[in-house]
Amino acid sequence: MFSGIDFTVLAGRALVVTGANGAGKSSLLALLRGSLKPAAGRVVLDGAGERTVAEASHFIGHENALKGMLTASENLAFARDVLTGGVCGKAGMSTDEGLAKLGVAHLSRLPVAYLSAGQKRRVELARLFVAVRPIWLLDEPTAGLDAASVGLFRQLMRDHLAIGGLIIAATHQPFGLAGEQILRIEDCAATADDPEAW
Ligand SMILES: Nc1ncnc2c1ncn2[C@@H]1O[C@H](COP(=O)(O)OP(=O)(O)OP(=O)(O)O)[C@@H](O)[C@H]1O
């Protein structure tokens, strides 16, 4: 795995985590949201009151968290209920508005099992908009998206940063977000803020 990772990400900024297959990008996201415990070190979240990173975050894994027999709209309604319980988040857009944000409003009433890989991914990403959470933890968010959808999602990330959101994304492709920090995980070490690493 990795060691020696030390970084700070401020509100309104993005950190792009890159590295070879198996370097530990997904594992780092799991550590950040608390689903894995670090052997050493800690994750500190400032300015979120009593909330943990998990409670303040959306997590989009590299596998979609969608139920095939539920429609796109039903999947989002379920996610919205789960993500807005207690103090953990407030409701955002309606499910149809969230799907429209990703350009898939016309798929709202279809069971997700009938959708293409890219369409499923766009439904998954719509979750970011039906509940309001300041931190987006994204694992290969644009995998399977066509060029137009990648461009659309890049703009949605910019919009989130512009309102003071924070994004940490594992990816093999640069997003080209202004001022994005890059953390390259290499064998048992990490090099931070190295834009030439691409
Ligand atoms: N559940 C698990 N149990 C044991 N080892 C695991 C588990 N998940 C991942 N690993 C190991 O941890 C290491 C890092 O995996 P991780 O998925 O974090 O890599 P990654 O950088 O995200 O890779 P990729 O680019 O292929 O998605 C790998 O060697 C992998 O085999």
The ligand as an SDF file (V2000), in Angstrom:
LIG
                    3D

 31 33  0  0  0  0  0  0  0  0999 V2000
  -10.7730   -5.4930    0.0830 N   0  0  0  0  0  0  0  0  0  0  0  0
   -9.4640   -5.6240   -0.0620 C   0  0  0  0  0  0  0  0  0  0  0  0
   -8.7920   -6.5380    0.6320 N   0  0  0  0  0  0  0  0  0  0  0  0
   -7.4720   -6.6770    0.5110 C   0  0  0  0  0  0  0  0  0  0  0  0
   -6.7160   -5.9340   -0.3330 N   0  0  0  0  0  0  0  0  0  0  0  0
   -7.3350   -5.0210   -1.0460 C   0  0  0  0  0  0  0  0  0  0  0  0
   -8.7260   -4.7980   -0.9630 C   0  0  0  0  0  0  0  0  0  0  0  0
   -9.0430   -3.8000   -1.8040 N   0  0  0  0  0  0  0  0  0  0  0  0
   -7.9160   -3.4220   -2.3850 C   0  0  0  0  0  0  0  0  0  0  0  0
   -6.8740   -4.1410   -1.9280 N   0  0  0  0  0  0  0  0  0  0  0  0
   -5.4690   -4.0190   -2.3300 C   0  0  0  0  0  0  0  0  0  0  0  0
   -5.0200   -2.7110   -2.0330 O   0  0  0  0  0  0  0  0  0  0  0  0
   -4.1750   -2.2290   -3.0630 C   0  0  0  0  0  0  0  0  0  0  0  0
   -4.7060   -0.8990   -3.5470 C   0  0  0  0  0  0  0  0  0  0  0  0
   -5.9630   -1.1070   -4.1630 O   0  0  0  0  0  0  0  0  0  0  0  0
   -6.8490    0.1160   -4.6370 P   0  0  0  0  0  0  0  0  0  0  0  0
   -8.1470   -0.4340   -5.0970 O   0  0  0  0  0  0  0  0  0  0  0  0
   -6.8470    1.1490   -3.5750 O   0  0  0  0  0  0  0  0  0  0  0  0
   -5.9910    0.6550   -5.8780 O   0  0  0  0  0  0  0  0  0  0  0  0
   -6.3020    1.7610   -6.9580 P   0  0  0  0  0  0  0  0  0  0  0  0
   -5.1280    2.6710   -7.0200 O   0  0  0  0  0  0  0  0  0  0  0  0
   -7.6210    2.3830   -6.6940 O   0  0  0  0  0  0  0  0  0  0  0  0
   -6.3530    0.8800   -8.2920 O   0  0  0  0  0  0  0  0  0  0  0  0
   -7.1510    1.0190   -9.6950 P   0  0  0  0  0  0  0  0  0  0  0  0
   -6.4520    2.1170  -10.4690 O   0  0  0  0  0  0  0  0  0  0  0  0
   -6.9430   -0.3120  -10.3190 O   0  0  0  0  0  0  0  0  0  0  0  0
   -8.5820    1.3150   -9.3780 O   0  0  0  0  0  0  0  0  0  0  0  0
   -4.1490   -3.3050   -4.1530 C   0  0  0  0  0  0  0  0  0  0  0  0
   -2.9310   -4.0000   -4.0480 O   0  0  0  0  0  0  0  0  0  0  0  0
   -5.3220   -4.1840   -3.8240 C   0  0  0  0  0  0  0  0  0  0  0  0
   -5.0570   -5.5320   -4.1460 O   0  0  0  0  0  0  0  0  0  0  0  0
  1  2  1  0
  2  3  1  0
  2  7  2  0
  3  4  2  0
  4  5  1  0
  5  6  2  0
  6  7  1  0
  6 10  1  0
  7  8  1  0
  8  9  2  0
  9 10  1  0
 10 11  1  0
 11 12  1  0
 11 30  1  0
 12 13  1  0
 13 14  1  0
 13 28  1  0
 14 15  1  0
 15 16  1  0
 16 17  2  0
 16 18  1  0
 16 19  1  0
 19 20  1  0
 20 21  2  0
 20 22  1  0
 20 23  1  0
 23 24  1  0
 24 25  2  0
 24 26  1  0
 24 27  1  0
 28 29  1  0
 28 30  1  0
 30 31  1  0
M  END
$$$$
